Amino acid sequence: MLPADVEALLTGELKGMEETVFFKRIWRFNALVISLAGVLAILVLLFAGYHLLQDLFRSRQVGNIVNLAEEEGVEEEWTLGKIRTVVGSGHLMVPLESDQSYAQSYYSKSTTSYRNILFIDLQSSEKSWLLPENNWLILSSQVAPEDDYREQQRKARVIIYTIVKSDTNRDERLSSRDKLTIALSAPSGRSYTEILPSIDRLIGYALAGADGLLILYEKNKVAYSARVSLHDFTLLTNEALPRVR
């Protein structure tokens, strides 16, 4: 049997060794956790950086803009868009789309816009273009049908166009920020007539009686009301709306 003092010394050394092993295991565990956290942080940063670079260098696409600047590497493709039926008229509308793509600094850019509209007569297969050239931007083409009949019997009375003809704000592009022209045509695309040039915004329109069209628009921060004859597309009245007092 060992003396008491020797036994106490050995017991203390054993406890010290056990504590040392225990703390070493804790330190190793903490080091492992810290290492894993560091690796995870690096992976998160790499993932975020990858998506940031992907977003930075990806091709950017916008609509209703025609680039007029003579830049190097600009490519323009022309395609026919989605077919639309002009209700109750026996005609189809097929937009002509232009897709301009070009490199800009560290990314590529693509702009898609409507430049003309092809009308097709379903009975005779006759085809005609709305505009004589493809130099303008067609922001919208809205068919105004009669409201007095059921859906199957409704007929288009007129088509209203919002068109950009020139770069009025001098930014080397045609867009909705330029002055607009409101034009009309028959449901067949014939009788194209410009009735309201150089406006800022089309507010809305409505058929007015058997042969009239009411158009609300804004020009130079003033709202106007125009009435148009659907017989010959002449402008009958054009006056500012009363201001709120």
C-alpha positions as CSV (number, residue, x, y, z in Angstrom):
1,M,0.0,0.0,0.0
2,L,1.3,3.4,-1.0
3,P,1.9,6.1,1.5
4,A,-0.8,8.7,1.7
5,D,1.3,11.6,0.4
6,V,2.4,9.5,-2.6
7,E,-1.1,8.4,-3.3
8,A,-2.4,12.0,-3.2
9,L,0.4,13.1,-5.5
10,L,-0.5,10.4,-8.1
11,T,-4.2,11.2,-7.8
12,G,-3.5,14.8,-8.4
13,E,-1.3,14.1,-11.4
14,L,-4.0,11.8,-12.9
15,K,-6.7,14.5,-12.4
16,G,-4.4,17.0,-14.0
17,M,-3.8,14.8,-17.0
18,E,-7.5,14.2,-17.3
19,E,-8.2,17.9,-17.2
20,T,-5.5,18.5,-19.8
21,V,-6.9,15.9,-22.1
22,F,-10.4,17.3,-21.6
23,F,-9.3,20.9,-22.4
24,K,-7.3,19.7,-25.4
25,R,-10.4,18.1,-26.7
26,I,-12.4,21.3,-26.2
27,W,-9.7,23.3,-27.9
28,R,-9.7,20.9,-30.8
29,F,-13.5,21.0,-31.1
30,N,-13.4,24.8,-31.0
31,A,-10.7,24.9,-33.7
32,L,-12.8,22.5,-35.8
33,V,-15.9,24.7,-35.4
34,I,-14.0,27.8,-36.2
35,S,-12.4,26.2,-39.3
36,L,-15.9,25.0,-40.5
37,A,-17.3,28.5,-39.9
38,G,-14.5,30.0,-41.9
39,V,-14.9,27.5,-44.8
40,L,-18.7,28.2,-44.7
41,A,-18.1,32.0,-44.8
42,I,-15.7,31.6,-47.7
43,L,-18.3,29.5,-49.6
44,V,-21.0,32.1,-48.9
45,L,-18.7,34.9,-50.2
46,L,-17.8,32.9,-53.3
47,F,-21.5,32.1,-54.0
48,A,-22.5,35.8,-53.5
49,G,-19.6,36.9,-55.7
50,Y,-20.5,34.5,-58.4
51,H,-24.1,35.8,-58.6
52,L,-22.9,39.4,-58.4
53,L,-20.5,38.9,-61.3
54,Q,-23.2,37.0,-63.2
55,D,-25.6,39.8,-62.7
56,L,-23.0,42.4,-63.6
57,F,-22.0,40.7,-66.9
58,R,-25.4,39.3,-68.0
59,S,-27.2,40.5,-71.0
60,R,-29.7,43.2,-70.1
61,Q,-32.9,43.5,-72.1
62,V,-35.3,46.4,-72.3
63,G,-38.4,47.1,-74.4
64,N,-39.9,50.0,-76.4
65,I,-36.5,51.7,-77.1
66,V,-34.9,52.3,-80.4
67,N,-31.2,53.2,-80.2
68,L,-30.2,55.9,-82.7
69,A,-26.6,56.3,-81.7
70,E,-24.0,55.1,-84.2
71,E,-22.1,52.7,-81.8
72,E,-19.7,50.0,-82.8
73,G,-20.9,46.5,-82.7
74,V,-24.7,47.2,-82.9
75,E,-26.6,44.4,-84.4
76,E,-30.3,44.6,-85.4
77,E,-32.5,41.7,-86.1
78,W,-36.1,41.9,-87.5
79,T,-38.8,39.4,-86.7
80,L,-42.5,39.1,-86.8
81,G,-44.3,39.0,-83.5
82,K,-47.4,37.5,-82.1
83,I,-50.5,37.5,-84.3
84,R,-53.5,39.4,-83.1
85,T,-57.1,39.2,-84.4
86,V,-58.9,42.5,-85.1
87,V,-62.3,41.6,-83.6
88,G,-65.1,41.3,-86.1
89,S,-63.1,42.7,-89.0
90,G,-61.7,39.6,-90.8
91,H,-58.2,41.0,-90.4
92,L,-55.0,40.0,-88.5
93,M,-52.3,42.2,-87.1
94,V,-48.7,41.0,-87.0
95,P,-46.2,43.4,-85.5
96,L,-42.7,43.8,-87.0
97,E,-40.2,43.7,-84.1
98,S,-36.6,45.0,-84.1
99,D,-34.1,43.6,-81.6
100,Q,-31.0,45.8,-81.2
101,S,-28.1,44.2,-79.3
102,Y,-24.7,45.8,-78.6
103,A,-21.9,45.7,-76.0
104,Q,-21.8,48.5,-73.5
105,S,-18.8,48.7,-71.2
106,Y,-18.7,45.3,-69.3
107,Y,-22.2,44.0,-70.3
108,S,-24.3,43.4,-73.4
109,K,-27.6,45.2,-73.9
110,S,-30.7,44.2,-76.0
111,T,-33.7,46.4,-76.9
112,T,-36.9,45.1,-78.4
113,S,-39.5,47.3,-80.0
114,Y,-42.4,47.4,-82.5
115,R,-41.5,49.3,-85.7
116,N,-44.4,48.5,-88.0
117,I,-47.6,46.3,-88.3
118,L,-48.6,43.9,-91.1
119,F,-52.3,43.6,-91.7
120,I,-53.6,40.4,-93.4
121,D,-57.1,40.1,-94.9
122,L,-58.4,36.6,-94.1
123,Q,-60.8,36.5,-97.0
124,S,-58.5,37.7,-99.8
125,S,-55.1,37.1,-98.2
126,E,-54.2,40.6,-99.2
127,K,-51.3,42.0,-97.1
128,S,-50.4,45.6,-96.3
129,W,-48.1,47.5,-93.9
130,L,-49.4,50.2,-91.6
131,L,-46.4,52.5,-92.1
132,P,-44.5,53.1,-95.3
133,E,-41.1,52.8,-93.4
134,N,-39.8,51.1,-90.3
135,N,-38.1,54.2,-88.8
136,W,-40.5,55.0,-85.9
137,L,-41.4,53.3,-82.6
138,I,-44.9,52.0,-82.0
139,L,-45.5,52.2,-78.3
140,S,-49.1,50.8,-78.4
141,S,-51.9,49.8,-80.8
142,Q,-55.3,49.5,-79.2
143,V,-58.4,48.2,-80.9
144,A,-61.7,50.0,-79.9
145,P,-64.6,47.7,-80.5
146,E,-68.3,48.4,-80.2
147,D,-69.8,47.9,-76.8
148,D,-73.4,47.4,-77.7
149,Y,-73.2,43.8,-78.7
150,R,-72.2,40.5,-77.2
151,E,-68.6,39.4,-77.4
152,Q,-69.2,37.2,-80.5
153,Q,-70.9,40.0,-82.3
154,R,-68.6,42.9,-81.4
155,K,-66.8,44.7,-84.3
156,A,-63.7,46.9,-84.2
157,R,-64.4,50.5,-85.1
158,V,-61.0,52.0,-85.0
159,I,-57.4,51.3,-84.0
160,I,-55.6,53.9,-81.9
161,Y,-51.8,54.1,-82.1
162,T,-49.2,55.8,-79.8
163,I,-46.1,56.5,-81.9
164,V,-42.7,58.1,-81.3
165,K,-41.5,59.7,-84.6
166,S,-38.4,61.6,-83.5
167,D,-35.9,62.0,-80.7
168,T,-37.3,65.2,-79.1
169,N,-35.3,65.0,-75.9
170,R,-32.0,64.5,-77.7
171,D,-30.8,61.4,-75.9
172,E,-30.1,59.5,-79.1
173,R,-33.0,57.1,-78.8
174,L,-36.7,56.8,-79.4
175,S,-38.7,56.0,-76.2
176,S,-41.8,57.0,-74.2
177,R,-39.8,60.0,-72.9
178,D,-40.0,61.7,-76.3
179,K,-43.0,63.5,-77.6
180,L,-45.8,61.2,-78.8
181,T,-48.1,61.2,-81.8
182,I,-51.6,59.7,-81.6
183,A,-52.8,58.2,-84.9
184,L,-55.8,56.2,-86.1
185,S,-56.6,53.7,-88.7
186,A,-59.5,51.5,-89.9
187,P,-59.6,47.9,-88.6
188,S,-58.0,46.9,-91.9
189,G,-55.0,49.1,-91.2
190,R,-56.0,51.5,-94.0
191,S,-56.6,55.2,-93.8
192,Y,-53.7,55.8,-91.4
193,T,-54.2,59.3,-90.0
194,E,-52.2,61.3,-87.4
195,I,-54.5,63.5,-85.4
196,L,-52.6,64.6,-82.2
197,P,-48.9,65.3,-82.7
198,S,-46.3,66.2,-80.0
199,I,-48.3,65.2,-76.9
200,D,-46.8,64.0,-73.6
201,R,-49.2,61.2,-72.5
202,L,-52.4,59.4,-73.7
203,I,-54.8,59.3,-70.8
204,G,-57.5,57.2,-72.4
205,Y,-60.2,57.0,-75.0
206,A,-63.8,56.0,-75.5
207,L,-66.3,55.6,-78.4
208,A,-68.7,58.5,-78.4
209,G,-72.0,57.8,-80.1
210,A,-72.3,56.1,-83.5
211,D,-69.4,57.9,-85.3
212,G,-67.3,59.6,-82.6
213,L,-64.2,58.9,-80.6
214,L,-63.3,60.8,-77.4
215,I,-59.6,61.0,-76.5
216,L,-58.1,62.4,-73.3
217,Y,-54.4,63.4,-73.3
218,E,-51.8,65.5,-71.7
219,K,-49.6,68.1,-73.2
220,N,-47.3,70.6,-71.4
221,K,-48.9,69.6,-68.0
222,V,-52.4,70.5,-69.3
223,A,-55.1,67.8,-69.8
224,Y,-57.1,68.0,-73.1
225,S,-60.2,66.4,-74.5
226,A,-60.4,65.8,-78.3
227,R,-63.3,64.5,-80.3
228,V,-62.7,62.7,-83.6
229,S,-65.1,61.7,-86.4
230,L,-64.8,58.0,-87.3
231,H,-66.1,58.7,-90.8
232,D,-63.0,60.5,-92.0
233,F,-60.8,60.8,-88.9
234,T,-61.1,64.6,-88.8
235,L,-60.5,66.4,-85.5
236,L,-63.9,67.9,-84.5
237,T,-63.0,69.5,-81.2
238,N,-59.9,69.9,-79.1
239,E,-60.0,71.8,-75.8
240,A,-58.4,71.9,-72.4
241,L,-60.2,70.3,-69.5
242,P,-61.5,72.6,-66.8
243,R,-59.0,72.9,-63.9
244,V,-60.0,72.1,-60.3
245,R,-60.3,75.2,-58.2
